Amino acid sequence: MANLPNGPSYEAIAKRAYEIYVAQGRPEGRAAEHWKQAEAELRRSPGALYRGAAVAPAASVTAPTAPAAQAPRPAARRARA
C-alpha cells in the first residue's frame, strides 16, 4: 500500500487502529473512529510509527494484553472425592 504524504503509512495506521480496537474490547461499528484516533496519535507522536515501526499506546487507551495462548497457565486442580 502507498504511504500517505508526510505522514504515517497505511500499514502503520491500520496496525495502531487494530491495537485500539482490541484494547477497547473489540467493539462493533467503531472502525472509522479507531482509524482517526490511530492516525492522529501517529501524526502527533514524535518518532512514532512512520513507515511501519511500533508506537506506544496513548495514555487514554489500555495496552492490549497477551493472547490467552501465551499467558501463563494456572496449575491444574485435583477433584476432591
Residue, then its C-alpha position, 0 to 999 in steps of 0.5 A: m500500500a502507498n504511504l500517505p504524504n508526510g505522514p504515517s503509512y497505511e500499514a502503520i495506521a491500520k496496525r495502531a487502529y487494530e491495537i485500539y480496537v482490541a484494547q477497547g474490547r473489540p467493539e462493533g461499528r467503531a472502525a472509522e473512529h479507531w482509524k482517526q484516533a490511530e492516525a492522529e496519535l501517529r501524526r502527533s507522536p514524535g518518532a512514532l510509527y512512520r513507515g511501519a515501526a511500533v508506537a506506544p499506546a496513548a495514555s487514554v487507551t489500555a495496552p492490549t494484553a497477551p493472547a490467552a495462548q501465551a499467558p501463563r497457565p494456572a496449575a491444574r486442580r485435583a477433584r476432591a472425592 
